[in-house]
């Protein structure tokens, strides 16, 4: 079943570290358990998002790649 | 600065506008660390002190990274701390009251030593 995001954040064209910073700010505005869909084109965004989720404790529910777009579904934890 | 939950990182900045890449990457790392709930102090020494003079960051661009001014604004907005080496600014005849952006604190070696000793990690650029 596809994950239904509560918010979508498009970080296409942004370079490191802005996708991570904008993701953090977007997650801060969500309620616990809500899901953020984040789209990035930075090729390093997949390992970056995995590391960021490890450090912050938010849950990376799903990852998709569509051409040069990396699409993440992150659930806010805590 | 509010206490974050994932430790503390000290990042020493020892290059100024003469080396845009080495001037920019400490801010990249600092912003990424703050976004990861890690407390960060940027420590400016040697020509790194020039970066926090008013109007300097606006002129520093490193290929592949956001402009330094954008990173500096994000770093300050996210609550990053900035310490500046006292002797380094005295030798350059910089008046911190008049010439620095708001926020940096002028310190000497013992403060840097204590900060590094208390941090979980120290990076030097």
N, CA and C atoms of all chains as a GROMACS GRO file, in nm:
protein
  609
    1UNK      N    1   0.085  -0.119   0.000
    1UNK     CA    2   0.000   0.000   0.000
    1UNK      C    3   0.089   0.125   0.000
    2UNK      N    4   0.057   0.218  -0.087
    2UNK     CA    5   0.139   0.338  -0.098
    2UNK      C    6   0.126   0.424   0.029
    3UNK      N    7   0.236   0.489   0.064
    3UNK     CA    8   0.236   0.577   0.181
    3UNK      C    9   0.171   0.709   0.142
    4UNK      N   10   0.077   0.758   0.223
    4UNK     CA   11   0.011   0.886   0.197
    4UNK      C   12   0.078   0.995   0.281
    5UNK      N   13   0.148   1.088   0.216
    5UNK     CA   14   0.214   1.192   0.296
    5UNK      C   15   0.117   1.299   0.346
    6UNK      N   16   0.151   1.359   0.459
    6UNK     CA   17   0.076   1.474   0.511
    6UNK      C   18   0.125   1.602   0.447
    7UNK      N   19   0.255   1.605   0.414
    7UNK     CA   20   0.314   1.724   0.350
    7UNK      C   21   0.413   1.676   0.245
    8UNK      N   22   0.437   1.762   0.144
    8UNK     CA   23   0.537   1.733   0.042
    8UNK      C   24   0.635   1.848   0.034
    9UNK      N   25   0.762   1.813   0.027
    9UNK     CA   26   0.870   1.913   0.021
    9UNK      C   27   0.954   1.883  -0.102
   10UNK      N   28   0.962   1.980  -0.193
   10UNK     CA   29   1.041   1.959  -0.314
   10UNK      C   30   1.175   2.031  -0.301
   11UNK      N   31   1.281   1.953  -0.289
   11UNK     CA   32   1.417   2.009  -0.277
   11UNK      C   33   1.495   1.992  -0.407
   12UNK      N   34   1.425   1.976  -0.517
   12UNK     CA   35   1.492   1.958  -0.646
   12UNK      C   36   1.582   2.078  -0.675
   13UNK      N   37   1.703   2.049  -0.719
   13UNK     CA   38   1.797   2.155  -0.756
   13UNK      C   39   1.879   2.208  -0.640
   14UNK      N   40   1.843   2.172  -0.518
   14UNK     CA   41   1.919   2.222  -0.402
   14UNK      C   42   2.039   2.131  -0.375
   15UNK      N   43   2.151   2.194  -0.337
   15UNK     CA   44   2.270   2.114  -0.305
   15UNK      C   45   2.289   2.105  -0.155
   16UNK      N   46   2.370   2.008  -0.117
   16UNK     CA   47   2.402   1.980   0.023
   16UNK      C   48   2.450   2.107   0.093
   17UNK      N   49   2.402   2.138   0.213
   17UNK     CA   50   2.318   2.058   0.304
   17UNK      C   51   2.170   2.102   0.305
   18UNK      N   52   2.127   2.178   0.205
   18UNK     CA   53   1.994   2.240   0.212
   18UNK      C   54   1.879   2.139   0.214
   19UNK      N   55   1.885   2.027   0.138
   19UNK     CA   56   1.773   1.931   0.150
   19UNK      C   57   1.755   1.879   0.292
   20UNK      N   58   1.866   1.852   0.361
   20UNK     CA   59   1.857   1.802   0.499
   20UNK      C   60   1.800   1.911   0.591
   21UNK      N   61   1.848   2.033   0.573
   21UNK     CA   62   1.799   2.144   0.658
   21UNK      C   63   1.650   2.167   0.637
   22UNK      N   64   1.607   2.168   0.511
   22UNK     CA   65   1.465   2.193   0.482
   22UNK      C   66   1.379   2.077   0.530
   23UNK      N   67   1.434   1.955   0.521
   23UNK     CA   68   1.361   1.839   0.572
   23UNK      C   69   1.342   1.851   0.723
   24UNK      N   70   1.447   1.890   0.793
   24UNK     CA   71   1.439   1.905   0.938
   24UNK      C   72   1.332   2.009   0.974
   25UNK      N   73   1.333   2.121   0.902
   25UNK     CA   74   1.236   2.227   0.932
   25UNK      C   75   1.093   2.179   0.904
   26UNK      N   76   1.077   2.104   0.795
   26UNK     CA   77   0.943   2.055   0.759
   26UNK      C   78   0.895   1.952   0.861
   27UNK      N   79   0.985   1.866   0.904
   27UNK     CA   80   0.949   1.763   1.004
   27UNK      C   81   0.911   1.830   1.137
   28UNK      N   82   0.984   1.937   1.172
   28UNK     CA   83   0.954   2.008   1.298
   28UNK      C   84   0.809   2.057   1.302
   29UNK      N   85   0.753   2.088   1.186
   29UNK     CA   86   0.617   2.142   1.181
   29UNK      C   87   0.509   2.034   1.186
   30UNK      N   88   0.549   1.907   1.166
   30UNK     CA   89   0.451   1.797   1.165
   30UNK      C   90   0.422   1.748   1.307
   31UNK      N   91   0.311   1.678   1.320
   31UNK     CA   92   0.278   1.609   1.445
   31UNK      C   93   0.346   1.472   1.441
   32UNK      N   94   0.369   1.418   1.560
   32UNK     CA   95   0.428   1.284   1.569
   32UNK      C   96   0.341   1.184   1.492
   33UNK      N   97   0.405   1.101   1.411
   33UNK     CA   98   0.333   0.999   1.333
   33UNK      C   99   0.296   1.044   1.193
   34UNK      N  100   0.303   1.177   1.168
   34UNK     CA  101   0.272   1.226   1.033
   34UNK      C  102   0.390   1.201   0.940
   35UNK      N  103   0.361   1.204   0.809
   35UNK     CA  104   0.461   1.164   0.709
   35UNK      C  105   0.492   1.280   0.614
   36UNK      N  106   0.622   1.298   0.590
   36UNK     CA  107   0.670   1.398   0.494
   36UNK      C  108   0.722   1.326   0.370
   37UNK      N  109   0.678   1.373   0.255
   37UNK     CA  110   0.737   1.327   0.128
   37UNK      C  111   0.839   1.431   0.085
   38UNK      N  112   0.962   1.390   0.066
   38UNK     CA  113   1.068   1.483   0.026
   38UNK      C  114   1.129   1.437  -0.106
   39UNK      N  115   1.140   1.532  -0.198
   39UNK     CA  116   1.197   1.503  -0.330
   39UNK      C  117   1.328   1.579  -0.343
   40UNK      N  118   1.436   1.507  -0.382
   40UNK     CA  119   1.566   1.572  -0.399
   40UNK      C  120   1.630   1.523  -0.528
   41UNK      N  121   1.716   1.607  -0.585
   41UNK     CA  122   1.791   1.565  -0.704
   41UNK      C  123   1.940   1.554  -0.675
   42UNK      N  124   1.981   1.590  -0.555
   42UNK     CA  125   2.122   1.578  -0.516
   42UNK      C  126   2.157   1.427  -0.512
   43UNK      N  127   2.259   1.385  -0.587
   43UNK     CA  128   2.289   1.241  -0.594
   43UNK      C  129   2.328   1.180  -0.460
   44UNK      N  130   2.375   1.263  -0.366
   44UNK     CA  131   2.413   1.210  -0.235
   44UNK      C  132   2.299   1.207  -0.136
   45UNK      N  133   2.179   1.236  -0.182
   45UNK     CA  134   2.069   1.252  -0.086
   45UNK      C  135   2.027   1.121  -0.020
   46UNK      N  136   2.043   1.007  -0.089
   46UNK     CA  137   1.997   0.880  -0.027
   46UNK      C  138   2.081   0.846   0.097
   47UNK      N  139   2.215   0.837   0.085
   47UNK     CA  140   2.290   0.811   0.208
   47UNK      C  141   2.275   0.920   0.312
   48UNK      N  142   2.258   1.045   0.266
   48UNK     CA  143   2.241   1.157   0.359
   48UNK      C  144   2.113   1.142   0.439
   49UNK      N  145   2.005   1.110   0.372
   49UNK     CA  146   1.877   1.096   0.441
   49UNK      C  147   1.879   0.976   0.536
   50UNK      N  148   1.947   0.870   0.495
   50UNK     CA  149   1.958   0.752   0.583
   50UNK      C  150   2.036   0.789   0.710
   51UNK      N  151   2.146   0.863   0.693
   51UNK     CA  152   2.227   0.904   0.809
   51UNK      C  153   2.149   1.000   0.897
   52UNK      N  154   2.078   1.093   0.834
   52UNK     CA  155   2.000   1.191   0.910
   52UNK      C  156   1.891   1.121   0.991
   53UNK      N  157   1.824   1.024   0.930
   53UNK     CA  158   1.720   0.951   1.003
   53UNK      C  159   1.779   0.873   1.120
   54UNK      N  160   1.897   0.814   1.099
   54UNK     CA  161   1.965   0.742   1.208
   54UNK      C  162   1.993   0.835   1.325
   55UNK      N  163   2.041   0.956   1.295
   55UNK     CA  164   2.079   1.048   1.402
   55UNK      C  165   1.958   1.110   1.473
   56UNK      N  166   1.854   1.140   1.397
   56UNK     CA  167   1.742   1.212   1.456
   56UNK      C  168   1.634   1.119   1.510
   57UNK      N  169   1.633   0.993   1.465
   57UNK     CA  170   1.534   0.898   1.513
   57UNK      C  171   1.405   0.896   1.433
   58UNK      N  172   1.394   0.984   1.332
   58UNK     CA  173   1.275   0.979   1.247
   58UNK      C  174   1.285   0.858   1.153
   59UNK      N  175   1.169   0.809   1.110
   59UNK     CA  176   1.168   0.681   1.039
   59UNK      C  177   1.157   0.701   0.888
   60UNK      N  178   1.255   0.647   0.817
   60UNK     CA  179   1.253   0.651   0.671
   60UNK      C  180   1.166   0.533   0.625
   61UNK      N  181   1.043   0.564   0.586
   61UNK     CA  182   0.947   0.457   0.555
   61UNK      C  183   0.970   0.397   0.418
   62UNK      N  184   1.004   0.484   0.323
   62UNK     CA  185   1.010   0.436   0.185
   62UNK      C  186   1.100   0.527   0.103
   63UNK      N  187   1.169   0.465   0.006
   63UNK     CA  188   1.254   0.540  -0.087
   63UNK      C  189   1.221   0.496  -0.228
   64UNK      N  190   1.208   0.593  -0.318
   64UNK     CA  191   1.188   0.561  -0.459
   64UNK      C  192   1.282   0.647  -0.542
   65UNK      N  193   1.319   0.594  -0.660
   65UNK     CA  194   1.397   0.675  -0.753
   65UNK      C  195   1.320   0.686  -0.884
   66UNK      N  196   1.306   0.808  -0.933
   66UNK     CA  197   1.235   0.830  -1.058
   66UNK      C  198   1.323   0.921  -1.144
   67UNK      N  199   1.402   0.859  -1.233
   67UNK     CA  200   1.498   0.937  -1.311
   67UNK      C  201   1.602   0.996  -1.217
   68UNK      N  202   1.618   1.129  -1.223
   68UNK     CA  203   1.715   1.192  -1.133
   68UNK      C  204   1.653   1.234  -1.001
   69UNK      N  205   1.527   1.199  -0.981
   69UNK     CA  206   1.460   1.238  -0.856
   69UNK      C  207   1.468   1.126  -0.752
   70UNK      N  208   1.509   1.163  -0.632
   70UNK     CA  209   1.512   1.071  -0.519
   70UNK      C  210   1.395   1.111  -0.429
   71UNK      N  211   1.309   1.014  -0.400
   71UNK     CA  212   1.186   1.046  -0.327
   71UNK      C  213   1.184   0.968  -0.195
   72UNK      N  214   1.166   1.042  -0.088
   72UNK     CA  215   1.171   0.984   0.047
   72UNK      C  216   1.038   1.007   0.119
   73UNK      N  217   0.998   0.908   0.195
   73UNK     CA  218   0.882   0.922   0.283
   73UNK      C  219   0.933   0.905   0.426
   74UNK      N  220   0.921   1.012   0.504
   74UNK     CA  221   0.976   1.011   0.640
   74UNK      C  222   0.864   1.030   0.741
   75UNK      N  223   0.859   0.941   0.840
   75UNK     CA  224   0.758   0.955   0.946
   75UNK      C  225   0.822   1.023   1.066
   76UNK      N  226   0.754   1.125   1.117
   76UNK     CA  227   0.806   1.194   1.236
   76UNK      C  228   0.788   1.104   1.359
   77UNK      N  229   0.897   1.086   1.431
   77UNK     CA  230   0.895   1.006   1.553
   77UNK      C  231   0.922   1.098   1.671
   78UNK      N  232   0.839   1.088   1.773
   78UNK     CA  233   0.862   1.166   1.896
   78UNK      C  234   0.810   1.307   1.889
   79UNK      N  235   2.188   2.883   2.337
   79UNK     CA  236   2.156   2.776   2.243
   79UNK      C  237   2.092   2.660   2.319
   80UNK      N  238   1.984   2.610   2.265
   80UNK     CA  239   1.917   2.497   2.331
   80UNK      C  240   2.003   2.371   2.317
   81UNK      N  241   1.994   2.286   2.418
   81UNK     CA  242   2.073   2.163   2.419
   81UNK      C  243   2.013   2.064   2.320
   82UNK      N  244   2.092   2.017   2.226
   82UNK     CA  245   2.043   1.917   2.132
   82UNK      C  246   2.078   1.779   2.186
   83UNK      N  247   2.022   1.676   2.125
   83UNK     CA  248   2.029   1.544   2.190
   83UNK      C  249   2.139   1.453   2.139
   84UNK      N  250   2.210   1.494   2.034
   84UNK     CA  251   2.305   1.401   1.973
   84UNK      C  252   2.450   1.443   1.987
   85UNK      N  253   2.485   1.510   2.097
   85UNK     CA  254   2.625   1.543   2.120
   85UNK      C  255   2.664   1.679   2.069
   86UNK      N  256   2.794   1.703   2.065
   86UNK     CA  257   2.845   1.836   2.032
   86UNK      C  258   2.965   1.825   1.940
   87UNK      N  259   2.968   1.910   1.838
   87UNK     CA  260   3.076   1.909   1.740
   87UNK      C  261   3.142   2.046   1.736
   88UNK      N  262   3.275   2.046   1.736
   88UNK     CA  263   3.349   2.171   1.718
   88UNK      C  264   3.411   2.168   1.579
   89UNK      N  265   3.392   2.276   1.506
   89UNK     CA  266   3.447   2.283   1.370
   89UNK      C  267   3.537   2.406   1.363
   90UNK      N  268   3.666   2.383   1.343
   90UNK     CA  269   3.762   2.492   1.338
   90UNK      C  270   3.775   2.542   1.193
   91UNK      N  271   3.760   2.674   1.177
   91UNK     CA  272   3.764   2.737   1.044
   91UNK      C  273   3.892   2.818   1.037
   92UNK      N  274   3.988   2.774   0.958
   92UNK     CA  275   4.118   2.841   0.956
   92UNK      C  276   4.150   2.904   0.820
   93UNK      N  277   4.052   2.902   0.729
   93UNK     CA  278   4.073   2.964   0.598
   93UNK      C  279   3.962   3.066   0.571
   94UNK      N  280   3.997   3.175   0.509
   94UNK     CA  281   3.902   3.282   0.481
   94UNK      C  282   3.864   3.288   0.335
   95UNK      N  283   3.827   3.407   0.288
   95UNK     CA  284   3.779   3.420   0.150
   95UNK      C  285   3.882   3.385   0.044
   96UNK      N  286   4.011   3.376   0.083
   96UNK     CA  287   4.114   3.339  -0.014
   96UNK      C  288   4.102   3.192  -0.057
   97UNK      N  289   4.026   3.112   0.019
   97UNK     CA  290   4.006   2.971  -0.014
   97UNK      C  291   3.857   2.939   0.004
   98UNK      N  292   3.775   2.972  -0.097
   98UNK     CA  293   3.630   2.963  -0.081
   98UNK      C  294   3.580   2.824  -0.041
   99UNK      N  295   3.645   2.720  -0.093
   99UNK     CA  296   3.597   2.584  -0.062
   99UNK      C  297   3.620   2.552   0.087
  100UNK      N  298   3.739   2.581   0.135
  100UNK     CA  299   3.768   2.554   0.278
  100UNK      C  300   3.693   2.649   0.370
  101UNK      N  301   3.653   2.764   0.318
  101UNK     CA  302   3.573   2.856   0.399
  101UNK      C  303   3.427   2.811   0.404
  102UNK      N  304   3.381   2.747   0.299
  102UNK     CA  305   3.239   2.711   0.288
  102UNK      C  306   3.207   2.578   0.356
  103UNK      N  307   3.294   2.479   0.339
  103UNK     CA  308   3.262   2.344   0.388
  103UNK      C  309   3.238   2.341   0.540
  104UNK      N  310   3.309   2.416   0.623
  104UNK     CA  311   3.275   2.414   0.766
  104UNK      C  312   3.130   2.453   0.793
  105UNK      N  313   3.078   2.548   0.717
  105UNK     CA  314   2.939   2.588   0.735
  105UNK      C  315   2.844   2.480   0.683
  106UNK      N  316   2.882   2.413   0.574
  106UNK     CA  317   2.802   2.300   0.523
  106UNK      C  318   2.790   2.194   0.632
  107UNK      N  319   2.904   2.160   0.690
  107UNK     CA  320   2.905   2.057   0.795
  107UNK      C  321   2.827   2.104   0.919
  108UNK      N  322   2.845   2.231   0.952
  108UNK     CA  323   2.777   2.285   1.070
  108UNK      C  324   2.626   2.284   1.054
  109UNK      N  325   2.577   2.324   0.938
  109UNK     CA  326   2.432   2.325   0.914
  109UNK      C  327   2.378   2.182   0.914
  110UNK      N  328   2.451   2.090   0.851
  110UNK     CA  329   2.405   1.950   0.849
  110UNK      C  330   2.401   1.893   0.990
  111UNK      N  331   2.499   1.929   1.073
  111UNK     CA  332   2.503   1.880   1.210
  111UNK      C  333   2.388   1.936   1.292
  112UNK      N  334   2.361   2.066   1.278
  112UNK     CA  335   2.249   2.126   1.351
  112UNK      C  336   2.117   2.062   1.309
  113UNK      N  337   2.104   2.034   1.178
  113UNK     CA  338   1.982   1.970   1.130
  113UNK      C  339   1.970   1.826   1.180
  114UNK      N  340   2.081   1.770   1.226
  114UNK     CA  341   2.082   1.633   1.280
  114UNK      C  342   2.077   1.634   1.433
  115UNK      N  343   2.035   1.745   1.490
  115UNK     CA  344   2.022   1.759   1.636
  115UNK      C  345   2.154   1.748   1.710
  116UNK      N  346   2.260   1.797   1.649
  116UNK     CA  347   2.392   1.799   1.713
  116UNK      C  348   2.427   1.946   1.742
  117UNK      N  349   2.471   1.975   1.863
  117UNK     CA  350   2.516   2.110   1.895
  117UNK      C  351   2.646   2.139   1.820
  118UNK      N  352   2.660   2.261   1.771
  118UNK     CA  353   2.779   2.295   1.693
  118UNK      C  354   2.837   2.428   1.739
  119UNK      N  355   2.970   2.431   1.751
  119UNK     CA  356   3.042   2.556   1.765
  119UNK      C  357   3.140   2.567   1.648
  120UNK      N  358   3.132   2.677   1.575
  120UNK     CA  359   3.235   2.707   1.475
  120UNK      C  360   3.341   2.792   1.544
  121UNK      N  361   3.467   2.750   1.533
  121UNK     CA  362   3.577   2.824   1.592
  121UNK      C  363   3.662   2.887   1.482
  122UNK      N  364   3.669   3.020   1.479
  122UNK     CA  365   3.740   3.090   1.372
  122UNK      C  366   3.879   3.127   1.419
  123UNK      N  367   3.980   3.081   1.346
  123UNK     CA  368   4.120   3.116   1.374
  123UNK      C  369   4.189   3.155   1.244
  124UNK      N  370   4.309   3.213   1.259
  124UNK     CA  371   4.389   3.255   1.143
  124UNK      C  372   4.301   3.337   1.047
  125UNK      N  373   4.315   3.317   0.915
  125UNK     CA  374   4.238   3.403   0.824
  125UNK      C  375   4.090   3.366   0.820
  126UNK      N  376   4.052   3.258   0.889
  126UNK     CA  377   3.909   3.226   0.902
  126UNK      C  378   3.831   3.338   0.967
  127UNK      N  379   3.898   3.419   1.050
  127UNK     CA  380   3.827   3.529   1.118
  127UNK      C  381   3.771   3.632   1.020
  128UNK      N  382   3.831   3.638   0.900
  128UNK     CA  383   3.785   3.738   0.802
  128UNK      C  384   3.642   3.710   0.754
  129UNK      N  385   3.600   3.583   0.764
  129UNK     CA  386   3.468   3.545   0.712
  129UNK      C  387   3.353   3.611   0.785
  130UNK      N  388   3.375   3.647   0.912
  130UNK     CA  389   3.263   3.703   0.987
  130UNK      C  390   3.267   3.856   0.992
  131UNK      N  391   3.353   3.913   0.910
  131UNK     CA  392   3.344   4.058   0.893
  131UNK      C  393   3.220   4.089   0.810
  132UNK      N  394   3.153   4.198   0.844
  132UNK     CA  395   3.032   4.237   0.770
  132UNK      C  396   3.064   4.247   0.621
  133UNK      N  397   2.980   4.189   0.539
  133UNK     CA  398   2.994   4.201   0.394
  133UNK      C  399   3.090   4.103   0.330
  134UNK      N  400   3.157   4.022   0.410
  134UNK     CA  401   3.254   3.928   0.352
  134UNK      C  402   3.186   3.806   0.292
  135UNK      N  403   3.096   3.744   0.368
  135UNK     CA  404   3.036   3.617   0.324
  135UNK      C  405   2.964   3.632   0.190
  136UNK      N  406   2.913   3.753   0.164
  136UNK     CA  407   2.840   3.778   0.039
  136UNK      C  408   2.927   3.757  -0.084
  137UNK      N  409   3.059   3.753  -0.065
  137UNK     CA  410   3.150   3.744  -0.179
  137UNK      C  411   3.218   3.608  -0.189
  138UNK      N  412   3.174   3.511  -0.110
  138UNK     CA  413   3.242   3.381  -0.108
  138UNK      C  414   3.150   3.275  -0.168
  139UNK      N  415   3.197   3.214  -0.277
  139UNK     CA  416   3.121   3.111  -0.347
  139UNK      C  417   3.214   2.994  -0.378
  140UNK      N  418   3.170   2.874  -0.344
  140UNK     CA  419   3.247   2.754  -0.377
  140UNK      C  420   3.162   2.665  -0.467
  141UNK      N  421   3.222   2.618  -0.575
  141UNK     CA  422   3.148   2.535  -0.671
  141UNK      C  423   3.086   2.415  -0.601
  142UNK      N  424   2.961   2.388  -0.634
  142UNK     CA  425   2.894   2.269  -0.581
  142UNK      C  426   2.821   2.291  -0.450
  143UNK      N  427   2.839   2.409  -0.390
  143UNK     CA  428   2.777   2.435  -0.260
  143UNK      C  429   2.691   2.562  -0.268
  144UNK      N  430   2.596   2.576  -0.174
  144UNK     CA  431   2.522   2.702  -0.169
  144UNK      C  432   2.618   2.817  -0.137
  145UNK      N  433   2.578   2.941  -0.169
  145UNK     CA  434   2.662   3.056  -0.135
  145UNK      C  435   2.688   3.062   0.016
  146UNK      N  436   2.806   3.110   0.052
  146UNK     CA  437   2.841   3.114   0.196
  146UNK      C  438   2.740   3.194   0.277
  147UNK      N  439   2.693   3.305   0.222
  147UNK     CA  440   2.598   3.389   0.298
  147UNK      C  441   2.473   3.310   0.334
  148UNK      N  442   2.424   3.232   0.239
  148UNK     CA  443   2.304   3.151   0.264
  148UNK      C  444   2.330   3.050   0.376
  149UNK      N  445   2.448   2.987   0.372
  149UNK     CA  446   2.484   2.888   0.474
  149UNK      C  447   2.502   2.955   0.610
  150UNK      N  448   2.566   3.071   0.610
  150UNK     CA  449   2.589   3.142   0.736
  150UNK      C  450   2.456   3.183   0.800
  151UNK      N  451   2.364   3.234   0.719
  151UNK     CA  452   2.232   3.272   0.771
  151UNK      C  453   2.160   3.150   0.829
  152UNK      N  454   2.169   3.037   0.760
  152UNK     CA  455   2.103   2.914   0.808
  152UNK      C  456   2.168   2.867   0.937
  153UNK      N  457   2.300   2.876   0.943
  153UNK     CA  458   2.373   2.833   1.063
  153UNK      C  459   2.329   2.915   1.185
  154UNK      N  460   2.321   3.046   1.167
  154UNK     CA  461   2.281   3.134   1.278
  154UNK      C  462   2.136   3.109   1.316
  155UNK      N  463   2.050   3.096   1.215
  155UNK     CA  464   1.907   3.073   1.240
  155UNK      C  465   1.883   2.942   1.317
  156UNK      N  466   1.966   2.842   1.290
  156UNK     CA  467   1.948   2.711   1.356
  156UNK      C  468   2.015   2.706   1.494
  157UNK      N  469   2.075   2.816   1.536
  157UNK     CA  470   2.128   2.824   1.672
  157UNK      C  471   2.272   2.783   1.688
  158UNK      N  472   2.349   2.782   1.580
  158UNK     CA  473   2.491   2.750   1.590
  158UNK      C  474   2.568   2.860   1.664
  159UNK      N  475   2.671   2.819   1.738
  159UNK     CA  476   2.754   2.912   1.813
  159UNK      C  477   2.879   2.945   1.732
  160UNK      N  478   2.932   3.068   1.751
  160UNK     CA  479   3.056   3.108   1.683
  160UNK      C  480   3.153   3.169   1.784
  161UNK      N  481   3.273   3.112   1.791
  161UNK     CA  482   3.380   3.167   1.873
  161UNK      C  483   3.493   3.214   1.782
  162UNK      N  484   3.552   3.328   1.816
  162UNK     CA  485   3.657   3.387   1.732
  162UNK      C  486   3.783   3.406   1.814
  163UNK      N  487   3.895   3.374   1.755
  163UNK     CA  488   4.026   3.383   1.820
  163UNK      C  489   4.066   3.530   1.844
  164UNK      N  490   4.083   3.569   1.971
  164UNK     CA  491   4.119   3.706   2.006
  164UNK      C  492   4.250   3.753   1.943
  165UNK      N  493   4.361   3.680   1.964
  165UNK     CA  494   4.488   3.724   1.904
  165UNK      C  495   4.480   3.735   1.752
  166UNK      N  496   4.402   3.648   1.688
  166UNK     CA  497   4.393   3.652   1.541
  166UNK      C  498   4.327   3.780   1.492
  167UNK      N  499   4.232   3.833   1.570
  167UNK     CA  500   4.168   3.957   1.525
  167UNK      C  501   4.251   4.079   1.566
  168UNK      N  502   4.322   4.067   1.681
  168UNK     CA  503   4.408   4.180   1.721
  168UNK      C  504   4.520   4.202   1.620
  169UNK      N  505   4.580   4.093   1.574
  169UNK     CA  506   4.692   4.104   1.480
  169UNK      C  507   4.648   4.160   1.345
  170UNK      N  508   4.519   4.145   1.317
  170UNK     CA  509   4.466   4.198   1.190
  170UNK      C  510   4.400   4.335   1.209
  171UNK      N  511   4.413   4.388   1.329
  171UNK     CA  512   4.358   4.523   1.360
  171UNK      C  513   4.208   4.530   1.332
  172UNK      N  514   4.139   4.420   1.364
  172UNK     CA  515   3.993   4.416   1.345
  172UNK      C  516   3.926   4.460   1.474
  173UNK      N  517   3.829   4.550   1.463
  173UNK     CA  518   3.748   4.591   1.576
  173UNK      C  519   3.620   4.510   1.572
  174UNK      N  520   3.607   4.410   1.659
  174UNK     CA  521   3.490   4.320   1.649
  174UNK      C  522   3.357   4.392   1.668
  175UNK      N  523   3.356   4.495   1.751
  175UNK     CA  524   3.231   4.569   1.775
  175UNK      C  525   3.180   4.634   1.646
  176UNK      N  526   3.274   4.687   1.570
  176UNK     CA  527   3.237   4.762   1.450
  176UNK      C  528   3.230   4.674   1.326
  177UNK      N  529   3.318   4.574   1.319
  177UNK     CA  530   3.338   4.507   1.190
  177UNK      C  531   3.275   4.370   1.177
  178UNK      N  532   3.241   4.305   1.290
  178UNK     CA  533   3.186   4.170   1.281
  178UNK      C  534   3.034   4.172   1.270
  179UNK      N  535   2.980   4.068   1.209
  179UNK     CA  536   2.836   4.046   1.213
  179UNK      C  537   2.796   4.018   1.358
  180UNK      N  538   2.667   4.019   1.386
  180UNK     CA  539   2.620   3.993   1.523
  180UNK      C  540   2.631   3.846   1.556
  181UNK      N  541   2.675   3.816   1.676
  181UNK     CA  542   2.672   3.677   1.722
  181UNK      C  543   2.803   3.618   1.768
  182UNK      N  544   2.916   3.635   1.693
  182UNK     CA  545   3.040   3.572   1.733
  182UNK      C  546   3.092   3.626   1.866
  183UNK      N  547   3.152   3.536   1.946
  183UNK     CA  548   3.210   3.573   2.075
  183UNK      C  549   3.362   3.562   2.063
  184UNK      N  550   3.433   3.666   2.107
  184UNK     CA  551   3.579   3.666   2.102
  184UNK      C  552   3.633   3.588   2.222
  185UNK      N  553   3.717   3.488   2.196
  185UNK     CA  554   3.772   3.403   2.302
  185UNK      C  555   3.922   3.381   2.278
  186UNK      N  556   3.985   3.318   2.376
  186UNK     CA  557   4.127   3.284   2.361
  186UNK      C  558   4.145   3.133   2.365
  187UNK      N  559   4.270   3.090   2.368
  187UNK     CA  560   4.302   2.948   2.348
  187UNK      C  561   4.235   2.856   2.449
  188UNK      N  562   4.229   2.898   2.576
  188UNK     CA  563   4.175   2.808   2.678
  188UNK      C  564   4.029   2.773   2.650
  189UNK      N  565   3.955   2.868   2.592
  189UNK     CA  566   3.815   2.839   2.559
  189UNK      C  567   3.806   2.736   2.447
  190UNK      N  568   3.891   2.754   2.344
  190UNK     CA  569   3.892   2.656   2.235
  190UNK      C  570   3.931   2.517   2.288
  191UNK      N  571   4.030   2.515   2.375
  191UNK     CA  572   4.075   2.387   2.432
  191UNK      C  573   3.962   2.320   2.509
  192UNK      N  574   3.893   2.398   2.592
  192UNK     CA  575   3.783   2.342   2.670
  192UNK      C  576   3.670   2.294   2.580
  193UNK      N  577   3.638   2.374   2.478
  193UNK     CA  578   3.531   2.336   2.385
  193UNK      C  579   3.565   2.204   2.316
  194UNK      N  580   3.691   2.193   2.268
  194UNK     CA  581   3.732   2.070   2.198
  194UNK      C  582   3.730   1.952   2.293
  195UNK      N  583   3.777   1.973   2.416
  195UNK     CA  584   3.784   1.863   2.513
  195UNK      C  585   3.645   1.813   2.550
  196UNK      N  586   3.548   1.905   2.550
  196UNK     CA  587   3.411   1.868   2.588
  196UNK      C  588   3.329   1.816   2.472
  197UNK      N  589   3.378   1.833   2.348
  197UNK     CA  590   3.298   1.795   2.231
  197UNK      C  591   3.308   1.646   2.203
  198UNK      N  592   3.208   1.597   2.132
  198UNK     CA  593   3.215   1.457   2.088
  198UNK      C  594   3.310   1.444   1.968
  199UNK      N  595   3.316   1.547   1.887
  199UNK     CA  596   3.404   1.544   1.769
  199UNK      C  597   3.455   1.684   1.738
  200UNK      N  598   3.577   1.690   1.687
  200UNK     CA  599   3.632   1.817   1.639
  200UNK      C  600   3.678   1.799   1.495
  201UNK      N  601   3.637   1.892   1.409
  201UNK     CA  602   3.681   1.892   1.269
  201UNK      C  603   3.762   2.017   1.246
  202UNK      N  604   3.867   2.006   1.166
  202UNK     CA  605   3.952   2.122   1.138
  202UNK      C  606   3.964   2.141   0.987
  203UNK      N  607   3.932   2.263   0.943
  203UNK     CA  608   3.942   2.294   0.800
  203UNK      C  609   4.041   2.406   0.779
   0.00000   0.00000   0.00000
